[in-house]
Amino acid sequence: MSVSDGFAVDPAVLEAHAATLEAAERRLAGGMPGPGVLSPDAFGLVGRLFAGAASEAAEAGVAVLEAARRGLVAAAASAREAAATYREADLAAALALERATGPASP
């Protein structure tokens, strides 16, 4: 655990958050509709008037879901990077302390 200026960060907790974000991304990606163009016939005779608007709305919805998926991927990567950075900082501090004070006795 890293401690600096009165707060502590546990890299394992960051890794757990990253795993949760990755799982959410997989669920989102698994439920996303594939790209496709709806046929005007899919809306019936009367619904053809609304086919264009419905298709645009569907495309906008898919774009929002894709942006959310990319956001989850980026957040998970950031959490993993932060965990690695904290681990590296802890190791560097421990090595510096060891150099300054000598090796720890068993």
C-alpha positions in Angstrom: 0.0 0.0 0.0 1.3 3.5 -0.8 1.0 6.3 1.7 1.7 9.9 0.7 0.4 13.1 2.3 -2.2 11.3 4.4 -3.8 9.0 2.0 -3.2 5.4 1.0 -3.7 3.7 -2.3 -3.8 -0.1 -2.6 -2.8 -1.2 -6.1 -4.8 -4.4 -5.7 -8.0 -2.4 -5.2 -7.2 -0.5 -8.4 -6.7 -3.8 -10.2 -10.0 -5.0 -8.9 -11.7 -1.8 -10.1 -10.1 -2.4 -13.5 -11.4 -5.9 -13.7 -14.9 -4.7 -12.8 -14.7 -2.1 -15.6 -13.5 -4.7 -18.1 -16.4 -7.0 -17.1 -18.9 -4.2 -17.6 -17.3 -3.5 -21.0 -17.7 -7.1 -22.0 -21.3 -7.2 -21.0 -22.0 -4.0 -22.9 -20.2 -5.2 -26.0 -22.0 -8.5 -25.8 -25.4 -6.8 -25.8 -24.8 -4.2 -28.5 -26.6 -4.5 -31.7 -24.5 -4.9 -34.8 -24.4 -2.3 -37.4 -27.2 -2.6 -39.9 -29.7 -0.8 -41.9 -33.3 -1.3 -41.2 -35.5 -1.9 -44.2 -38.4 0.6 -44.5 -40.5 -2.6 -44.8 -39.7 -3.4 -41.2 -42.0 -0.6 -40.0 -45.1 -1.6 -42.0 -47.0 0.5 -44.3 -47.9 3.3 -41.9 -44.5 3.1 -40.2 -42.6 3.8 -43.3 -43.1 7.5 -42.6 -41.0 7.1 -39.5 -38.4 4.7 -40.8 -35.8 7.3 -41.4 -36.1 8.9 -38.0 -36.1 5.4 -36.3 -33.0 4.4 -38.2 -31.3 7.7 -37.2 -32.3 7.2 -33.6 -31.0 3.6 -33.6 -27.7 4.7 -35.1 -27.3 7.4 -32.5 -28.0 4.9 -29.7 -25.4 2.5 -31.1 -22.9 5.4 -31.2 -23.6 6.3 -27.6 -23.2 2.6 -26.5 -19.9 2.4 -28.4 -18.6 5.6 -26.8 -19.5 4.2 -23.4 -17.7 0.9 -24.2 -14.6 2.8 -25.3 -14.8 4.9 -22.0 -14.9 1.7 -20.0 -11.9 0.3 -21.8 -10.0 3.6 -21.2 -10.9 3.8 -17.5 -9.8 0.2 -17.0 -6.5 0.8 -18.7 -6.0 3.9 -16.6 -6.8 2.1 -13.4 -4.2 -0.7 -14.3 -1.6 2.0 -15.2 -2.2 3.8 -11.9 -1.8 0.5 -10.0 1.5 -0.2 -11.8 2.7 3.3 -11.1 2.0 3.0 -7.4 3.7 -0.4 -7.3 6.8 1.1 -9.1 6.8 4.1 -6.7 6.6 1.8 -3.7 9.5 -0.3 -4.9 11.6 2.7 -5.7 10.9 4.1 -2.2 11.8 0.8 -0.6 15.0 0.5 -2.5 16.0 4.1 -1.7 15.3 3.4 2.0 17.3 0.2 1.9 20.2 2.0 0.2 20.1 4.8 2.9 19.8 2.5 5.9 21.3 -0.8 4.7 19.5 -4.1 4.2 16.8 -5.2 6.6 17.9 -7.8 9.0 15.9 -11.1 9.0 
